């Protein structure tokens, strides 16, 4: 069999997780990852994860600049209601991956945390069939009526789920891929998948023997040999707010999209959310900040009480490298460590996960990249297996 090589284009959570699965399944196949933006290398910017735990500090955040979405994702696991069985399998694989690492390596930036999921009549019509993951999620229970917030919430569930800190997890993944599996990371901007193969394949490998994983997200709209016009940038805006709150995370879906995510190793909480397909503004909308806080006040009063209570000003955030602004809401100060604006890689006709010859496409997951990453990586691994099997020489009878 001729020598094969795998080239992953894109280093968001989809590309990195695909690399992890592929290295474990095919340790003898050389893997390279090419991307314009990527997490810091283990031997340059990223500090020891155990120091992060001891100091309650995230890693240096210079690498989070740019328009890629993975560093700024909410990154909590919440099973999507009312989805087809094949999507359920993708989500189940992801949950099992995060659960494994939350137990094996505290430095991965993954923690188990109680989740409160709230629904209305548009997001959960039939709770008996819509919430398929009741047996998957530990300690699952339906909330009683007196435990539900106001303003249209019809159902609620509580269970143990996963909270991922991208500022720790993504560098951790890169460190693991480089140091344990020898994956080569190449920082570059490419105009097409074909040109990436020509530029970065090994000299002793022919182009036809390179398997390409397209995990470029928004880049799939502009790549010359993809040009997917259905790829759209969906604007999100959140607030990283200083808090001492350490209780459950929460998410409401349906007519309102609201969440609060206590973030391990960050000293704060992520409050959101906004989903705006037609907005390309990079500036934080001050009106939306007030709107987010109004919804948080309704959804999780205990969170609202904590973030609007008197907080200590002028704290040196060290490796945060960020300032702190005071936002007044109903006359109460909320100390915002960062207003976050990002663009999720959406696709109007649904995400693409398919094989096209020796190219495997995996993009368009919008705000669900972390929810699907493990399942997508497993599917990519299976596709690669099909390609490698096809390349095996057949015996002549």
Protein Blocks (a to p, Z undefined) as FASTA:
>chain_A
ZZdddddedjbfklmmmmmmmmmmmmmbccddddfbdcddfklmpccfklmmmnopacdf
klmgcjbfklmggkiacddehiafklmmmmmmmmmmmmmmmmmomknopacddddddddf
klomblmlmmmmlmmpghiacddfklpceehiabdcddddddddfklmmmmmmmmmmmmn
opacdddddfbfklmmmmmmcfkbcfklpccddfekjmmmmmmklopakbccdddddddd
ddfbfbdcdddehjbccdddddehklpacddddddfkbcbfbdcfklmmmmmmmmmmmmm
mlmmmmmmccdehiaekjnopacddddeehiacddfbdcdddddddfkbpadddehjacc
dehkljmmmmmmmmmmmmmmmmmmmmmmmmpccddZZ
